[in-house]
């Protein structure tokens, strides 16, 4: 939990400084070198549910980073694509 809190703090600090996308990711990785994409996504979710964090722009930046890294997480490691997963879904008429 302590590690996740450090990643969370780095994420919010970077977003408050106006960093976005790759610059924010690099900022978090510089402050927390052991942070994985998974930890960054989880810390992002903590930020999104934090009732004290109310700045819409900061929340939008954190949300965008979480979505990007959630979708990138596992690609190239044999993870099934969304298209393959959707092929198993029944068709709605």
N, C-alpha and C positions, 0 to 999 in steps of 0.2 A: 504494500500500500504506500510505503514511503517513497518508493521509486516512481509510482504512478502520480503521486502528488507533485514530485519534482518536475515530471514531464508536463503535468497540468499547469503548473506555475510558469514554466518556460513558454508553453503554448499561449497562455493568456498574456504574458509580458510581451512576447513577440507580436501578437495581434494588436495589442495596445500601442505598440511602436509603429504600427502601420504596415507591418510585413504581411505578405500574402503568399499563397501557393508555395512554390519551391523555396523562396527566401525564408518563409516561416518554417518550413520543414528543416532547412539547413540551420536556422537559428536554434531550433529545438535539439537537433542532433549535436550541435556544438556545445550546448549547455548540458545535455544528457547523452553522452556518446553511446551508452548501452541501450538507448531507446530503440525499440523495433517499431515497424509500422503498426503492429497490433497494439503496442502500448500507447502509441500516439493516438490511434483511433479510440481506444478506451478512455484516455485522458480527455479527448475531444468530447466524448459523450458526457463525461463528468462536467465539463464546462457548459454544455448545453442544458443540463438540468440544474445548474447552480442558480439559485434564486437571486443571488447578489449581482450576478453578471447580467446587466440589462441593456447594454449597448448593442443595438441591432447589427451594426456594421461588424463589430467584433464577432458576434455570434454567427453571422453569415460567413465570415472568413474561416472560422473554426469548423463550421458545418461543411463548407466546400472542401477543406483539407481532409476532414474525416471521410467524406464520400470518396474522394479521389484515392486515398490510401486504402480504404476498405475494398474498393474495386480492384486496385492494383495488387493487393495482398494475395499471394498465392499464385499469381499468373506466372506461367513458365515452369511451374512445379507440378504439372500434371493435373491441375485443378480443372474441373469441368467448366466449360463456358456457359454463359447464361442461355445461349441458344440451345445447347445440348440439354440443359435442365428444363427448358421450356418445351422441348419435344415430348417430354413425358407427361405433360399436363393435358387433361381432356379439353377438347375444343368446345367452346360455347356456341350454341346455335342461335 
